[in-house]
Amino acid sequence: MTLPLDGFTVVSLEQAVAAPLATRNLVDLGARVIKIERVDGGDLAREYDHVVDGTGAHFVWLNRARNRWPST
């Protein structure tokens, strides 16, 4: 099954809620999304709470991915 955005790559400079939701929708449509986060702590949504293995629930909900790079 081919999706409408198969073959597209999106580089995203984003954080919080609206933009991650938009790029999550792009992934659902087949795009490959590369998210670039701030060097000084990454996406601020990581720190909203520490419910999911020490990470913010909003961040995990909006930034699901097949491959995850550990934060440094």
C-alpha positions in Angstrom: 0.0 0.0 0.0 1.4 3.4 -1.0 0.7 6.4 1.1 0.3 9.9 -0.4 3.6 11.2 1.0 5.7 8.1 0.5 9.2 9.3 -0.7 9.0 12.7 0.9 11.4 13.8 3.7 10.5 16.7 6.0 13.1 18.3 8.2 11.2 19.8 11.2 12.4 22.5 13.6 9.6 22.4 16.2 8.5 21.9 19.8 5.5 21.8 22.1 2.2 20.7 20.6 1.0 22.1 17.3 4.0 21.4 15.1 4.7 17.9 16.4 1.0 17.1 15.8 1.3 18.3 12.3 4.5 16.4 11.5 3.0 13.3 13.2 0.2 13.6 10.7 2.7 13.8 7.8 4.3 10.6 9.1 0.9 8.9 9.1 0.6 9.9 5.4 3.9 8.3 4.6 6.5 11.1 4.9 9.9 10.5 6.7 10.3 13.3 9.3 13.6 14.3 10.8 13.0 16.4 13.9 15.7 18.8 15.0 15.6 19.8 18.7 17.2 22.5 20.7 20.7 21.7 22.0 19.9 22.9 25.5 17.3 20.3 26.6 15.4 19.5 23.4 11.7 19.9 23.0 10.2 21.7 26.0 7.3 19.2 26.1 9.7 16.6 27.4 9.5 18.4 30.7 5.8 19.0 31.0 5.7 16.0 33.4 7.6 12.8 33.9 4.8 10.2 33.4 6.2 8.0 30.6 9.6 6.6 31.7 10.7 10.0 32.9 9.5 11.9 29.8 6.5 14.1 29.4 3.3 12.4 28.3 2.6 15.1 25.7 6.0 14.6 24.1 5.5 10.8 23.9 2.0 11.1 22.5 3.0 13.6 19.8 6.4 12.4 18.9 5.9 8.7 18.4 8.3 7.1 16.0 9.7 3.8 14.7 13.3 5.0 15.4 14.2 7.1 18.4 17.5 8.6 19.1 18.4 9.1 22.7 18.6 12.7 23.9 22.2 13.8 24.7 
